Each structure stands twice: as structure tokens, then as C-alpha cells.
Amino acid sequence: MPRYSTAAIQQIVLDTPIVPVFFHADVAYAQRILQACYEGGLRVFEFTNRGANAFEVFSALMPFVQKNCPGMLLGIGTIYTAEDAERFIQAGADFVVQPCLTTEVAEVCRNHGTPWLPGTMTVGEVYQATKLGAAIVKIFPGNVVGPGFIKSLRGPMPTVPLMVTGGVEPTEESLREWFAAGVNVVGMGSQLFKNVDDTQAFSQQIAQLLEFVGTLKK
Ligand SMILES: O=C(O)C(=O)C[C@H](O)[C@H](O)COP(=O)(O)O
């Protein structure tokens, strides 16, 4: 049984519309970063399936989130296969993110009632994602398609929930541009985690970004 319904997850993601995209092979380090994100006000965390021990680290993060970060969603990213989708869902993943769109992952997510966020970069793929039941459609890589793509897409597809990831920068200028173009959520990895040694300063940076995004949505 998923911890949250798709509707609940959509609401949480849209309420705190910055999704940190993170991988680290060390559990204690990953927990420290996750906690810092939570303290900055984030309520969604995407851990990526990018290393040999990603499954072990993810499995250790889930009880940590349940104990220390109430209300925080923990999802898994970089999923390509049905097998991986299945095992991470069994380990408690609240949602599944893909760099691309594969129908077998859509099917596993549908069978479990787990929200599915496929990666797309054409209008046809966005349409296919909505037809296959995507909770939120990810546009990836954002820095390649650019905000102009989102703006144009909003003509024929005004209401599809869209998350952009890939090269998104944690600056007011960049966030203003993406949200003005019409995204509902931004995902950030490498740019967001450039400087995290001082976790307190990192939490503060996140809080400021969230506050800024809140002003954009008004
Ligand atoms: O693999 C996935 O499922 C993903 O979600 C891809 C990530 O969104 C990007 O790799 C983040 O890109 P950067 O912000 O440029 O580091």
C-alpha cells in the first residue's frame, strides 16, 4: 500500500515545488543532506538510482524519513526497468521518476498505485505520458529544451502538471524564467548540491528559494 495517494502527492509536490535530485553512496551523508532539505522546508526528495548500492542506501533512507522527517515524500529517480520500479516500490518509494518514458514502468506504478513521473522532451511524449497516467510529467533535459518549449507547450496543453529538471539553476533569475514559462515544479540536482558543507547555510538557501517561488505563484 502506498503511504500517500497520487492526489496527495501531487498536492505536496505542487505546494513545495522544488524537488531535490540527489545520490550519494554513503548513508550517513545522504541522511544529513535529506535532513537539511527538510529543515529548509522541502517536503519532496528524489534519491536517484545511480550507484551500485543505491538500493541499500534508499532502503536505509526510508525509515530515517519516517522517523525524522514527517510529511516528507521520498521517491526514487533514474528508473528504467520494471524490475527496478518493483523493488524500489517494495522498499517504500513514494513515487517513481524516470529520465525517459517506458511503458513497463508505467504499468508497475499503476499496479501499485504509486505516482509515476516519466521524463519527456517532445509533445508526443508528454501526450503519451498523460495518457499512461503520469502524476506529473517531467520535461528533461530542461537546459536543452529551454523555457521556450514550455511556453509553447502551454498553448495546446494548459493544464498538464509539468516538472522541469536537468541544468536548472537555483537562482531567482532561473526560477522566475521557468515558472513564468509555465512549469509547476522544478527539479534540481548538481546545481543545487554544489555547496553543502555547511548544512545550516544550505537549509537557509533552500528556505529562501522556496519563499521566492511562493511569491512567483501568487
Ligand atoms: O534520472 C532521473 O530520473 C532524473 O530525475 C534526472 C535528473 O532530473 C537530472 O539528472 C538532474 O539534473 P541536474 O539538475 O542537471 O543535475
The ligand as an SDF file (V2000), in Angstrom:
LIG
                    3D

 16 15  0  0  0  0  0  0  0  0999 V2000
   17.4340   10.3800  -13.5730 O   0  0  0  0  0  0  0  0  0  0  0  0
   16.3510   10.8800  -13.2800 C   0  0  0  0  0  0  0  0  0  0  0  0
   15.3110   10.2550  -13.0770 O   0  0  0  0  0  0  0  0  0  0  0  0
   16.3080   12.2990  -13.1580 C   0  0  0  0  0  0  0  0  0  0  0  0
   15.4420   12.7840  -12.4660 O   0  0  0  0  0  0  0  0  0  0  0  0
   17.3140   13.1100  -13.8790 C   0  0  0  0  0  0  0  0  0  0  0  0
   17.5960   14.3520  -13.0740 C   0  0  0  0  0  0  0  0  0  0  0  0
   16.4610   15.1210  -13.0330 O   0  0  0  0  0  0  0  0  0  0  0  0
   18.7100   15.1360  -13.5960 C   0  0  0  0  0  0  0  0  0  0  0  0
   19.8410   14.3450  -13.7310 O   0  0  0  0  0  0  0  0  0  0  0  0
   19.0200   16.3170  -12.7300 C   0  0  0  0  0  0  0  0  0  0  0  0
   19.8550   17.1100  -13.4760 O   0  0  0  0  0  0  0  0  0  0  0  0
   20.7630   18.2400  -12.8570 P   0  0  0  0  0  0  0  0  0  0  0  0
   19.8820   19.1400  -12.0380 O   0  0  0  0  0  0  0  0  0  0  0  0
   21.3060   18.9080  -14.0620 O   0  0  0  0  0  0  0  0  0  0  0  0
   21.7920   17.5370  -12.0470 O   0  0  0  0  0  0  0  0  0  0  0  0
  1  2  2  0
  2  3  1  0
  2  4  1  0
  4  5  2  0
  4  6  1  0
  6  7  1  0
  7  8  1  0
  7  9  1  0
  9 10  1  0
  9 11  1  0
 11 12  1  0
 12 13  1  0
 13 14  2  0
 13 15  1  0
 13 16  1  0
M  END
$$$$
